[in-house]
Amino acid sequence: MSFSLPDLPYAYDALEPFVDTQTMTIHHTKHHQTYVTNVNNVVAKYSDLQGLDLVELNKRIGKGEVPSDVSTALRNNGGGHWNHTFFWKARACWLLAW
């Protein structure tokens, strides 16, 4: 499984005036994309990690199922990808309720 940057479920300016367009654009296209790129780079090096989703990857950390030299990078970048994806979806719910 290769991870990809999800499309936002709304426009970059949808959260204004609370979050400006530039901040949303940078956060999505640069910060979140970096997490996706980094987790893909780690997973690409280990065939036994390929095809696993983020939850399964995280479950394997600390159990000797992920090489110790990449466990922190996998946890931080996989977690960053998961957290950002969750944030974008939560903001979509907020917009609908607002």
C-alpha positions as CSV (number, residue, x, y, z in Angstrom):
1,M,0.0,0.0,0.0
2,S,1.3,3.3,-1.0
3,F,0.0,6.3,1.0
4,S,-1.2,9.4,-0.7
5,L,-2.2,12.9,0.2
6,P,-6.0,13.0,0.4
7,D,-7.9,15.8,-1.3
8,L,-9.4,18.3,1.1
9,P,-13.2,17.9,1.3
10,Y,-13.5,21.7,1.0
11,A,-11.6,24.7,-0.5
12,Y,-8.5,26.1,1.1
13,D,-10.4,29.3,1.9
14,A,-13.4,27.5,3.5
15,L,-12.1,28.1,7.1
16,E,-11.6,31.8,6.8
17,P,-11.5,34.0,8.8
18,F,-10.4,31.4,11.4
19,V,-7.7,29.8,9.2
20,D,-6.4,31.8,6.2
21,T,-6.0,30.3,2.7
22,Q,-2.2,30.5,2.7
23,T,-2.0,28.6,6.0
24,M,-4.3,25.9,4.8
25,T,-2.5,25.6,1.5
26,I,0.9,25.3,3.1
27,H,-0.3,22.9,5.8
28,H,-2.0,20.6,3.3
29,T,0.4,20.7,0.3
30,K,3.7,20.9,2.2
31,H,3.4,19.7,5.8
32,H,0.9,16.9,5.2
33,Q,2.6,15.9,2.0
34,T,5.9,15.6,3.8
35,Y,4.4,13.1,6.2
36,V,3.0,11.0,3.3
37,T,6.4,11.1,1.4
38,N,8.4,10.1,4.5
39,V,6.1,7.2,5.6
40,N,6.2,5.9,2.0
41,N,10.0,6.1,1.9
42,V,10.3,4.0,5.1
43,V,7.7,1.4,4.0
44,A,9.3,1.1,0.5
45,K,12.5,-0.2,2.2
46,Y,10.8,-3.1,3.9
47,S,8.7,-5.6,1.9
48,D,7.1,-7.0,5.1
49,L,5.6,-3.5,5.9
50,Q,4.2,-2.9,2.4
51,G,0.5,-3.3,2.0
52,L,-0.2,-2.5,5.7
53,D,-2.5,0.4,6.6
54,L,-1.4,3.1,9.1
55,V,-3.2,1.3,12.0
56,E,-1.5,-2.0,11.3
57,L,1.9,-0.3,10.9
58,N,1.5,1.4,14.3
59,K,0.5,-1.8,16.0
60,R,3.8,-3.4,14.9
61,I,6.0,-0.7,16.4
62,G,7.6,-1.7,19.6
63,K,6.9,-5.4,19.2
64,G,10.1,-6.2,17.2
65,E,8.1,-6.3,14.0
66,V,9.5,-3.0,12.7
67,P,13.2,-2.4,12.5
68,S,14.2,-0.3,15.4
69,D,16.2,2.2,13.3
70,V,13.0,3.3,11.5
71,S,10.3,2.8,14.1
72,T,10.4,6.5,15.3
73,A,10.3,7.8,11.7
74,L,7.4,5.4,10.9
75,R,5.5,6.4,14.1
76,N,6.0,10.1,13.6
77,N,5.3,10.3,9.9
78,G,2.6,7.7,9.8
79,G,1.0,9.4,12.8
80,G,1.4,12.8,11.3
81,H,-0.4,11.5,8.1
82,W,-3.2,9.9,10.2
83,N,-3.7,13.0,12.4
84,H,-3.8,15.4,9.5
85,T,-6.3,13.3,7.6
86,F,-8.4,13.2,10.7
87,F,-8.2,17.0,11.1
88,W,-9.3,17.7,7.6
89,K,-12.3,15.4,8.0
90,A,-13.2,16.9,11.4
91,R,-13.0,20.4,10.0
92,A,-15.4,19.3,7.2
93,C,-17.9,18.3,9.9
94,W,-17.4,21.6,11.6
95,L,-18.2,23.4,8.4
96,L,-21.4,21.5,7.9
97,A,-22.5,22.3,11.4
98,W,-21.6,25.9,11.1
